[in-house]
Amino acid sequence: MIARLIISTSLKSRLDEINDSLTTANLTISHPDVLYFPADSKLGIMEARKVKEHFSLKPYSAKGRVVVLEDASKLTPDAQNALLKTLEELPEEGIIILGADSESKFLPTVLSRCQIEILTTNYEQRTTNFSEDIERLLTSSIGDRFEYIEKLKDRQEFLKALLNYFHQKLPVYNDFTKELLQAEEWAKSNVNIRGILEYLMLVMPK
């Protein structure tokens, strides 16, 4: 099994998807084989150890053990590192569902071990619309890249599309994904979006 990372800015949308997944498996959040962390949970090393221990035990009555984190973006870097082996070597019937409003708080090594599912309305369609442009930019000169950014109308959406596009290409573009995650943090800090995109055009691989 592969870990699922469910991305949506709406907590309700994430919870609906989580509940649907549990219902499909004939489980509830109170089932003894389910380890459930609500959105307000502290997620440090101790919680990472609980996750590892949970998967080390045999299921009580379900086919496999399940872990759900409503807001996995609260996992500290140390906790994320502690979970890497668990994410990579889930038991055959084990399920781990991570919810978050963004990928920006996750280590690239965590993202590369997850199946990323974007729930935000029309997000995937917007990304698809930019995919051909991104692929063309990969073989373009720096001058052509800058010209594209200068003429670009929806720069915020293009940044999101870049992030999603390169996540799908992990681990091939793992190093550039780190740059994108940093860029997303800059955007949240109100750094000029054009400046961010021009920087990314400079460091984007060919």
C-alpha positions as CSV (number, residue, x, y, z in Angstrom):
1,M,0.0,0.0,0.0
2,I,1.1,3.6,-0.5
3,A,0.3,6.5,1.8
4,R,-2.3,8.9,0.6
5,L,-1.8,12.7,1.0
6,I,-5.1,14.5,0.5
7,I,-4.7,18.2,-0.2
8,S,-7.6,20.7,0.1
9,T,-7.8,24.1,1.7
10,S,-11.2,23.0,3.0
11,L,-11.0,20.9,6.2
12,K,-14.6,19.7,5.5
13,S,-13.6,18.4,2.1
14,R,-10.6,16.5,3.6
15,L,-12.8,15.0,6.3
16,D,-15.5,13.9,3.8
17,E,-12.8,12.1,1.8
18,I,-11.4,10.5,5.0
19,N,-14.8,9.4,6.1
20,D,-15.6,8.0,2.7
21,S,-12.3,6.0,2.8
22,L,-13.1,4.6,6.2
23,T,-16.6,3.7,5.3
24,T,-15.4,1.9,2.2
25,A,-13.2,-0.2,4.5
26,N,-16.1,-0.7,7.0
27,L,-14.3,1.3,9.7
28,T,-15.0,4.3,11.9
29,I,-12.6,6.7,13.7
30,S,-13.3,4.8,17.0
31,H,-12.4,1.4,15.6
32,P,-9.6,-0.3,17.6
33,D,-7.6,-0.8,14.4
34,V,-7.8,3.0,13.6
35,L,-5.3,5.5,15.0
36,Y,-6.9,8.9,14.5
37,F,-5.3,12.3,15.0
38,P,-7.8,15.3,14.8
39,A,-6.7,18.5,13.1
40,D,-5.7,20.2,16.5
41,S,-3.4,17.3,17.5
42,K,0.3,18.0,18.3
43,L,2.4,15.9,15.8
44,G,5.9,15.4,17.0
45,I,8.3,12.6,17.6
46,M,6.1,10.9,20.2
47,E,3.1,10.8,17.8
48,A,5.4,9.4,15.0
49,R,6.4,6.6,17.4
50,K,2.7,5.9,18.1
51,V,2.1,5.5,14.3
52,K,5.1,3.1,14.0
53,E,3.9,1.1,17.0
54,H,0.4,1.0,15.7
55,F,1.5,-0.6,12.4
56,S,3.8,-3.1,14.2
57,L,0.8,-4.7,15.9
58,K,-1.6,-7.3,14.3
59,P,-5.1,-6.0,13.4
60,Y,-7.8,-6.5,16.0
61,S,-10.6,-7.3,13.6
62,A,-10.0,-5.3,10.4
63,K,-7.9,-6.5,7.4
64,G,-5.2,-4.1,8.3
65,R,-4.3,-1.2,10.6
66,V,-5.2,2.4,9.7
67,V,-3.7,5.7,10.6
68,V,-5.4,9.1,9.8
69,L,-4.0,12.5,10.4
70,E,-6.5,15.3,9.7
71,D,-3.8,17.9,9.4
72,A,-0.5,16.2,8.7
73,S,1.1,19.5,7.9
74,K,1.6,19.9,11.7
75,L,4.1,17.1,11.6
76,T,7.5,18.5,12.7
77,P,10.5,17.9,10.4
78,D,11.8,15.4,12.9
79,A,8.5,13.6,13.0
80,Q,8.4,13.4,9.2
81,N,11.9,12.0,9.1
82,A,10.9,9.4,11.7
83,L,8.0,8.3,9.6
84,L,9.9,7.8,6.3
85,K,10.5,4.1,6.7
86,T,6.9,3.6,7.8
87,L,5.6,5.4,4.7
88,E,7.9,3.4,2.5
89,E,7.2,0.0,4.0
90,L,3.5,0.0,4.9
91,P,2.1,-3.4,5.8
92,E,0.3,-5.0,2.9
93,E,-3.2,-4.1,4.3
94,G,-2.0,-1.0,6.1
95,I,-3.5,2.4,5.3
96,I,-2.2,5.8,6.2
97,I,-4.2,8.9,5.2
98,L,-2.6,12.3,5.6
99,G,-4.7,15.4,5.2
100,A,-3.3,18.9,4.6
101,D,-4.2,22.3,3.1
102,S,-0.9,22.5,1.1
103,E,2.2,20.4,0.3
104,S,4.5,23.2,1.4
105,K,5.1,22.0,5.0
106,F,6.2,18.5,3.9
107,L,9.7,17.3,3.3
108,P,10.3,16.3,-0.4
109,T,11.3,12.8,0.9
110,V,7.8,12.5,2.4
111,L,6.0,13.7,-0.7
112,S,7.9,11.3,-2.8
113,R,6.5,8.4,-0.7
114,C,2.9,9.5,-1.0
115,Q,0.1,9.4,-3.5
116,I,-0.9,13.0,-3.7
117,E,-4.6,13.7,-4.2
118,I,-5.7,17.3,-4.9
119,L,-9.3,17.9,-3.9
120,T,-9.5,21.7,-4.5
121,T,-12.2,22.6,-7.0
122,N,-10.9,22.8,-10.6
123,Y,-7.3,22.7,-9.4
124,E,-6.3,19.7,-11.6
125,Q,-7.9,21.3,-14.6
126,R,-5.9,24.5,-14.1
127,T,-2.7,22.5,-13.8
128,T,-3.5,20.6,-17.0
129,N,-4.0,23.9,-18.8
130,F,-0.5,24.9,-17.8
131,S,1.2,21.6,-18.4
132,E,2.1,22.2,-22.1
133,D,3.6,25.6,-21.2
134,I,5.7,24.1,-18.4
135,E,7.0,21.4,-20.7
136,R,7.9,24.0,-23.3
137,L,9.6,26.1,-20.7
138,L,11.8,23.2,-19.6
139,T,13.6,23.4,-23.0
140,S,13.4,27.2,-23.4
141,S,16.1,29.8,-22.9
142,I,16.2,32.0,-19.8
143,G,15.1,35.0,-21.9
144,D,12.1,33.1,-23.3
145,R,11.2,32.0,-19.7
146,F,11.3,35.6,-18.5
147,E,9.2,36.8,-21.4
148,Y,6.6,34.1,-20.6
149,I,6.4,35.3,-16.9
150,E,6.2,38.9,-18.0
151,K,3.1,38.2,-20.2
152,L,1.5,35.8,-17.7
153,K,-1.8,37.0,-16.3
154,D,-2.5,34.5,-13.6
155,R,0.9,34.1,-11.9
156,Q,-0.5,32.8,-8.6
157,E,-2.2,29.9,-10.3
158,F,0.9,29.2,-12.5
159,L,3.0,28.8,-9.3
160,K,0.4,26.3,-8.0
161,A,0.5,24.5,-11.3
162,L,4.3,24.3,-11.2
163,L,4.2,22.8,-7.7
164,N,1.7,20.2,-8.7
165,Y,3.4,19.4,-12.0
166,F,6.8,18.7,-10.5
167,H,5.3,16.7,-7.6
168,Q,4.1,14.3,-10.2
169,K,7.6,13.9,-11.5
170,L,9.3,13.0,-8.2
171,P,12.0,11.8,-7.7
172,V,13.3,13.0,-11.1
173,Y,13.0,16.7,-10.1
174,N,13.4,16.2,-6.3
175,D,15.9,19.1,-6.0
176,F,13.7,21.6,-7.9
177,T,10.7,20.6,-5.8
178,K,12.6,21.9,-2.8
179,E,12.9,25.3,-4.6
180,L,9.1,25.2,-5.3
181,L,8.2,24.6,-1.7
182,Q,10.4,27.5,-0.6
183,A,8.7,29.6,-3.3
184,E,5.3,28.8,-2.0
185,E,6.4,29.9,1.5
186,W,7.7,33.2,0.0
187,A,4.3,33.7,-1.7
188,K,2.5,33.2,1.6
189,S,4.8,35.9,3.0
190,N,3.6,38.3,0.3
191,V,6.9,38.3,-1.6
192,N,6.4,39.7,-5.1
193,I,5.0,36.8,-7.2
194,R,6.7,37.9,-10.4
195,G,10.1,38.0,-8.6
196,I,9.4,34.5,-7.2
197,L,8.6,33.1,-10.7
198,E,11.6,34.7,-12.3
199,Y,13.8,33.1,-9.7
200,L,12.2,29.7,-10.4
201,M,12.8,30.2,-14.2
202,L,16.5,30.7,-13.4
203,V,16.8,27.5,-11.3
204,M,14.3,25.4,-13.2
205,P,16.1,22.4,-14.8
206,K,16.3,21.8,-18.5
